[in-house]
Amino acid sequence: MKNTLLVNCISILFFSISCYAQENSQGRYHGIEVGSETRTFTSTINKVAYKLLINLPANYASSTKTYPVCYTLDGQWDFITVVTNYGALRYDAMVPEMIIVGLTYDGATPNYESLRAHDYTPTAAPQIQGSGGGDAFIEVLRKEVIPFIDKEYRTNKVDRAIMGNSLGGLFTYYVMLKAPELFNGYVPINPSLWWDNLKCFEVENTFAQTHKSLPARLYAVTGELDAVDMVKKMVDQIQSHHYEGLAVQMRILEGMGHAGSKAEGHARGLKYLYEKQAIKLSDAELKPYTGTYELGPGTQFHILIKDGELLATNIPNNPDMRIIASGKNEFSLMGSHRDFQFLRDQKGNVTGIKAEFQGGQVVELKKVN
């Protein structure tokens, strides 16, 4: 108990210093805003003025598709980083096209630290004035933000993720345990799990008493120089309850601290949330796809079975590439989100491949043997 109280006191001290520094820089720094659109509204629930920073997929205007949505807390600081990482991951086709929403605050000089201390904390702490608005913020998301985004943009309305750092990481865990129906992907980075004598651990235990399933993906990130033991304790506690449908991965970022972890945490978190899930097919099920394919006149490559997967080999000037099964007749190249499918004739025989390569070029390759 003494160790817990010591951690709480040190954490509150550092939090207070951070608040002081931010409050004394309000006239100089108001955050970075990028993206496709900016929308503002004042909540009827908690009376806070919010700003939504929206980044739409590159081909949104010319498309009729619907998209998953990733919500980013502390948008005034982290939205630009998430958008940049998303762009790089899209180039490598490691994530699908998506809409990114940065949640931040409106007004001439918003006091970000005070506002986030209110919204992202589950309980009120006497040392931090105005804290404890987490439940109200969940209702803002449930009744105002998410319905607005779903109405104004072509979202798929079921695939939503949320990520946040520090107090934002605390809230990411909290919303997962208090309103699991709102999101199915979570990336808490360096979460302030010390809050209110480890309140979030209590919330998780209470949740486990009435919930046997939690269909979601959780990517828990901490810097090596941050509170690793506390994050590991939370991950261990969650995994001890064996929630059906929950996939969990923890990442410790070597040599990184509290704020420096964010960029890599966002990138790896996005990749984990949206990576295609491989399934195992038997060699007999994979055999129809093996053979020789033609890249061009006189240029061929081969697909064979190796370690229970398909492997494209002998590709000129390229390394061997894994072809991963994500369904009985669904495959992806290296687990990417590029278009990739085997072509068949009317009898169901494999006749070739239709594949998208870097730059968006789609080609059809004929099976010759």
C-alpha positions as CSV (number, residue, x, y, z in Angstrom):
1,M,0.0,0.0,0.0
2,K,2.8,2.4,0.8
3,N,4.4,1.7,-2.6
4,T,1.1,2.4,-4.3
5,L,0.6,5.7,-2.5
6,L,4.2,6.7,-3.4
7,V,3.6,6.0,-7.0
8,N,0.3,8.0,-6.9
9,C,2.0,11.0,-5.2
10,I,4.9,11.0,-7.7
11,S,2.5,10.7,-10.7
12,I,0.3,13.5,-9.4
13,L,3.4,15.7,-8.9
14,F,4.5,15.1,-12.5
15,F,1.0,15.7,-13.7
16,S,0.8,19.0,-11.8
17,I,4.1,20.2,-13.3
18,S,2.8,19.3,-16.8
19,C,-0.4,21.2,-16.2
20,Y,1.6,24.3,-15.0
21,A,3.8,24.2,-18.0
22,Q,0.9,23.9,-20.4
23,E,-1.2,26.6,-18.7
24,N,1.8,29.0,-19.0
25,S,2.2,28.4,-22.7
26,Q,-1.4,28.8,-23.8
27,G,-0.7,32.0,-25.6
28,R,1.9,30.5,-27.8
29,Y,0.7,27.0,-28.6
30,H,-2.7,25.8,-29.5
31,G,-2.0,22.5,-31.2
32,I,-1.5,21.4,-34.8
33,E,-4.4,21.0,-37.1
34,V,-4.2,19.0,-40.3
35,G,-6.6,16.7,-42.2
36,S,-9.5,17.0,-44.6
37,E,-12.1,18.8,-42.5
38,T,-12.6,20.4,-39.1
39,R,-16.0,20.2,-37.3
40,T,-16.9,21.9,-34.1
41,F,-19.8,21.5,-31.6
42,T,-20.7,22.2,-28.0
43,S,-21.9,19.2,-26.1
44,T,-25.3,19.3,-24.5
45,I,-24.2,16.6,-22.1
46,N,-21.2,18.2,-20.4
47,K,-21.3,21.7,-22.0
48,V,-17.7,21.4,-23.3
49,A,-16.8,22.9,-26.7
50,Y,-15.2,20.2,-28.9
51,K,-13.3,20.2,-32.2
52,L,-13.2,17.2,-34.4
53,L,-10.2,16.9,-36.8
54,I,-11.2,14.7,-39.7
55,N,-8.8,12.9,-42.1
56,L,-10.6,11.1,-45.0
57,P,-9.1,8.5,-47.3
58,A,-7.4,9.8,-50.4
59,N,-10.2,8.5,-52.8
60,Y,-13.1,9.3,-50.5
61,A,-14.8,11.7,-52.8
62,S,-14.6,9.4,-55.8
63,S,-15.7,6.3,-53.9
64,T,-18.9,4.9,-52.5
65,K,-17.2,2.6,-50.0
66,T,-17.7,2.7,-46.3
67,Y,-14.7,2.9,-44.0
68,P,-13.6,1.9,-40.4
69,V,-13.0,4.9,-38.1
70,C,-10.0,5.4,-35.7
71,Y,-10.6,7.9,-33.0
72,T,-7.5,9.6,-31.5
73,L,-7.6,11.3,-28.1
74,D,-5.5,14.5,-27.6
75,G,-6.0,15.4,-31.2
76,Q,-4.3,18.8,-30.6
77,W,-1.0,16.9,-30.2
78,D,-1.4,13.5,-31.7
79,F,-3.7,13.7,-34.7
80,I,-0.9,14.7,-37.1
81,T,1.3,11.8,-35.9
82,V,-1.5,9.3,-36.4
83,V,-2.3,10.7,-39.8
84,T,1.4,10.6,-40.8
85,N,1.8,7.0,-39.6
86,Y,-1.4,6.0,-41.3
87,G,-0.1,7.4,-44.6
88,A,3.1,5.4,-44.3
89,L,1.3,2.2,-43.4
90,R,-1.1,2.7,-46.3
91,Y,1.8,3.0,-48.7
92,D,2.9,-0.5,-47.5
93,A,-0.8,-1.7,-47.5
94,M,-0.4,-2.7,-43.9
95,V,-3.8,-1.1,-43.0
96,P,-7.0,-0.6,-44.9
97,E,-8.3,2.8,-45.9
98,M,-9.9,4.5,-42.9
99,I,-11.3,7.7,-41.5
100,I,-9.3,9.2,-38.7
101,V,-11.0,11.5,-36.1
102,G,-8.9,13.6,-33.8
103,L,-10.8,14.6,-30.6
104,T,-9.8,17.9,-29.2
105,Y,-11.3,21.2,-27.9
106,D,-12.6,24.3,-29.5
107,G,-12.2,27.9,-28.4
108,A,-9.7,30.7,-28.6
109,T,-7.3,29.5,-25.9
110,P,-8.5,26.0,-24.7
111,N,-6.7,24.8,-21.6
112,Y,-5.9,21.4,-22.9
113,E,-4.5,19.9,-19.7
114,S,-7.5,21.0,-17.6
115,L,-10.0,19.8,-20.2
116,R,-8.4,16.4,-20.8
117,A,-8.0,16.0,-17.0
118,H,-11.8,16.3,-16.8
119,D,-12.7,14.1,-19.8
120,Y,-10.2,11.3,-19.5
121,T,-10.4,10.5,-15.8
122,P,-12.9,8.0,-14.3
123,T,-13.1,9.6,-10.9
124,A,-12.4,12.9,-9.2
125,A,-9.1,13.4,-7.5
126,P,-9.0,16.2,-4.9
127,Q,-5.5,17.2,-6.0
128,I,-6.6,17.8,-9.6
129,Q,-9.5,20.2,-9.9
130,G,-12.3,19.3,-12.3
131,S,-11.2,15.7,-12.8
132,G,-13.7,12.8,-12.9
133,G,-15.7,13.5,-16.1
134,G,-14.9,10.2,-17.8
135,D,-18.5,8.8,-17.6
136,A,-19.9,12.0,-19.1
137,F,-17.3,11.9,-21.9
138,I,-18.4,8.3,-22.7
139,E,-21.9,9.6,-23.1
140,V,-20.6,12.5,-25.3
141,L,-19.0,9.8,-27.5
142,R,-22.0,7.5,-27.5
143,K,-24.7,10.1,-28.1
144,E,-23.0,13.0,-29.9
145,V,-19.6,12.3,-31.5
146,I,-20.1,8.8,-32.9
147,P,-23.6,9.4,-34.3
148,F,-22.4,12.7,-35.9
149,I,-19.5,11.0,-37.6
150,D,-21.6,8.1,-38.7
151,K,-24.2,10.5,-40.1
152,E,-21.9,12.9,-41.9
153,Y,-19.4,10.4,-43.3
154,R,-19.5,6.9,-44.9
155,T,-18.5,4.8,-42.0
156,N,-19.1,1.1,-41.7
157,K,-20.6,1.8,-38.3
158,V,-19.2,-1.3,-36.6
159,D,-15.4,-1.1,-36.9
160,R,-14.2,1.6,-34.6
161,A,-10.9,2.0,-32.7
162,I,-9.7,4.4,-30.1
163,M,-6.2,5.3,-29.0
164,G,-4.7,7.6,-26.4
165,N,-1.6,8.4,-24.4
166,S,-1.1,9.0,-20.6
167,L,-4.6,10.1,-19.3
168,G,-5.8,9.3,-22.8
169,G,-4.4,5.7,-22.3
170,L,-6.3,5.5,-19.0
171,F,-9.5,6.5,-20.7
172,T,-8.9,4.0,-23.5
173,Y,-8.9,1.2,-20.9
174,Y,-11.8,2.8,-19.1
175,V,-14.1,3.0,-22.1
176,M,-13.2,-0.6,-23.1
177,L,-14.5,-1.7,-19.7
178,K,-17.5,0.6,-19.2
179,A,-18.8,0.8,-22.8
180,P,-17.3,-2.1,-24.8
181,E,-20.0,-1.8,-27.4
182,L,-18.6,1.6,-28.7
183,F,-15.3,0.3,-30.0
184,N,-13.6,-2.9,-31.0
185,G,-10.0,-1.8,-31.1
186,Y,-7.9,-0.2,-28.4
187,V,-4.4,1.3,-28.2
188,P,-3.6,2.6,-24.7
189,I,-0.1,4.1,-24.7
190,N,1.7,4.7,-21.4
191,P,-1.7,4.8,-19.5
192,S,-2.0,6.6,-16.2
193,L,-3.1,3.5,-14.4
194,W,-2.0,4.9,-11.1
195,W,-5.1,7.1,-11.1
196,D,-7.1,7.1,-7.9
197,N,-5.3,4.2,-6.2
198,L,-5.4,2.0,-9.3
199,K,-9.1,2.6,-9.9
200,C,-9.0,1.0,-13.4
201,F,-7.9,-2.3,-11.9
202,E,-11.0,-2.3,-9.8
203,V,-13.1,-1.5,-12.8
204,E,-11.7,-4.4,-14.7
205,N,-12.4,-6.8,-11.9
206,T,-16.0,-5.6,-11.7
207,F,-16.3,-5.9,-15.5
208,A,-15.1,-9.5,-15.4
209,Q,-17.8,-10.5,-12.9
210,T,-20.5,-9.9,-15.5
211,H,-18.8,-10.3,-18.8
212,K,-17.4,-13.5,-20.3
213,S,-16.6,-12.1,-23.7
214,L,-15.0,-9.0,-25.1
215,P,-14.8,-9.1,-28.9
216,A,-12.0,-6.7,-29.5
217,R,-8.2,-6.2,-30.1
218,L,-6.1,-4.6,-27.5
219,Y,-2.5,-3.3,-28.2
220,A,-1.0,-2.2,-24.9
221,V,2.1,0.0,-25.3
222,T,4.6,1.3,-22.8
223,G,8.0,2.9,-23.0
224,E,10.8,1.0,-21.4
225,L,11.5,4.1,-19.2
226,D,7.8,4.4,-18.2
227,A,5.6,2.4,-15.9
228,V,6.2,-1.0,-17.4
229,D,5.3,-3.0,-14.4
230,M,1.9,-1.4,-14.0
231,V,1.0,-1.9,-17.7
232,K,2.1,-5.5,-17.4
233,K,0.0,-5.9,-14.3
234,M,-3.1,-4.7,-16.1
235,V,-2.4,-6.9,-19.2
236,D,-1.9,-9.9,-16.9
237,Q,-5.1,-9.2,-15.0
238,I,-7.1,-8.8,-18.2
239,Q,-5.7,-12.0,-19.7
240,S,-6.3,-13.9,-16.4
241,H,-10.1,-13.5,-17.1
242,H,-9.9,-15.2,-20.5
243,Y,-12.4,-13.1,-22.3
244,E,-13.8,-14.8,-25.3
245,G,-13.0,-12.9,-28.5
246,L,-10.3,-10.7,-27.0
247,A,-6.9,-10.6,-28.7
248,V,-4.2,-8.9,-26.6
249,Q,-0.6,-7.9,-27.3
250,M,1.8,-5.9,-25.2
251,R,4.7,-3.9,-26.6
252,I,7.6,-2.4,-24.6
253,L,9.4,0.2,-26.6
254,E,13.1,-0.1,-25.9
255,G,14.8,3.1,-24.5
256,M,11.7,5.2,-24.8
257,G,9.9,7.3,-22.2
258,H,6.4,8.7,-21.6
259,A,5.9,11.0,-24.6
260,G,8.5,9.7,-27.0
261,S,6.7,6.4,-27.2
262,K,3.7,7.8,-28.9
263,A,4.7,7.8,-32.6
264,E,5.9,4.2,-32.7
265,G,3.0,3.2,-30.4
266,H,0.5,4.7,-32.9
267,A,2.1,3.0,-35.9
268,R,2.4,-0.4,-34.3
269,G,-1.0,-0.1,-32.8
270,L,-2.7,0.7,-36.1
271,K,-0.9,-2.3,-37.7
272,Y,-1.9,-4.7,-35.0
273,L,-5.6,-3.6,-35.0
274,Y,-6.0,-3.9,-38.7
275,E,-3.7,-6.7,-39.7
276,K,-5.4,-9.6,-41.6
277,Q,-5.8,-12.7,-39.5
278,A,-4.2,-15.8,-41.0
279,I,-6.0,-19.2,-40.8
280,K,-4.5,-22.6,-41.4
281,L,-5.4,-24.6,-44.5
282,S,-4.3,-28.1,-45.2
283,D,-1.8,-28.9,-47.8
284,A,-4.6,-30.5,-49.9
285,E,-6.6,-27.2,-49.7
286,L,-3.5,-25.2,-50.7
287,K,-2.4,-27.5,-53.6
288,P,-4.8,-26.1,-56.3
289,Y,-3.0,-22.7,-56.0
290,T,0.5,-24.1,-56.5
291,G,2.2,-24.0,-59.9
292,T,3.9,-21.7,-62.3
293,Y,2.6,-18.2,-63.1
294,E,3.6,-15.8,-65.9
295,L,4.8,-12.3,-65.0
296,G,5.4,-11.5,-68.7
297,P,6.8,-13.0,-71.9
298,G,9.5,-15.4,-70.8
299,T,9.3,-14.4,-67.1
300,Q,7.8,-16.8,-64.7
301,F,7.6,-17.4,-60.9
302,H,6.4,-20.3,-58.8
303,I,3.9,-20.8,-56.0
304,L,4.7,-23.7,-53.6
305,I,3.7,-24.9,-50.2
306,K,6.1,-24.2,-47.3
307,D,5.4,-24.6,-43.6
308,G,1.7,-24.8,-44.2
309,E,1.5,-21.6,-46.3
310,L,1.8,-20.6,-49.9
311,L,5.1,-19.1,-50.9
312,A,5.7,-17.1,-54.1
313,T,9.3,-17.8,-55.1
314,N,11.8,-17.1,-58.0
315,I,10.3,-13.6,-58.5
316,P,12.9,-11.6,-60.5
317,N,14.7,-9.0,-58.3
318,N,12.4,-9.7,-55.3
319,P,12.5,-11.9,-52.2
320,D,10.1,-14.7,-51.7
321,M,6.7,-13.6,-50.6
322,R,4.2,-15.3,-48.3
323,I,0.7,-15.7,-49.5
324,I,-1.5,-15.8,-46.4
325,A,-4.9,-17.5,-46.2
326,S,-7.5,-15.3,-44.4
327,G,-10.4,-17.4,-45.5
328,K,-11.0,-20.7,-47.3
329,N,-10.8,-19.0,-50.7
330,E,-9.4,-15.6,-49.5
331,F,-5.7,-14.8,-49.6
332,S,-3.5,-11.8,-49.1
333,L,0.1,-11.1,-50.2
334,M,2.3,-10.8,-47.1
335,G,-0.8,-10.1,-45.0
336,S,-1.3,-6.8,-46.8
337,H,-4.5,-5.0,-47.7
338,R,-3.7,-4.9,-51.4
339,D,-6.2,-6.5,-53.7
340,F,-5.1,-10.1,-54.2
341,Q,-7.2,-13.0,-55.5
342,F,-6.8,-16.2,-57.4
343,L,-8.8,-16.3,-60.6
344,R,-10.9,-19.4,-61.6
345,D,-12.6,-20.7,-64.6
346,Q,-16.2,-21.9,-64.8
347,K,-15.2,-25.4,-63.5
348,G,-13.4,-23.8,-60.5
349,N,-9.9,-24.4,-61.6
350,V,-7.3,-21.8,-60.7
351,T,-6.3,-20.0,-63.9
352,G,-4.3,-17.0,-62.6
353,I,-3.9,-14.2,-60.1
354,K,-5.3,-10.7,-59.9
355,A,-3.0,-8.5,-57.8
356,E,-2.5,-4.9,-56.8
357,F,1.1,-3.7,-56.4
358,Q,2.6,-0.5,-55.0
359,G,1.2,2.6,-56.6
360,G,-2.2,1.0,-57.0
361,Q,-1.4,-0.8,-60.3
362,V,-3.6,-3.9,-60.7
363,V,-2.4,-6.7,-63.0
364,E,-3.6,-10.2,-64.0
365,L,-1.0,-13.0,-64.1
366,K,-1.7,-16.2,-66.0
367,K,-1.2,-19.7,-64.5
368,V,0.8,-21.6,-67.1
369,N,1.4,-24.9,-65.3
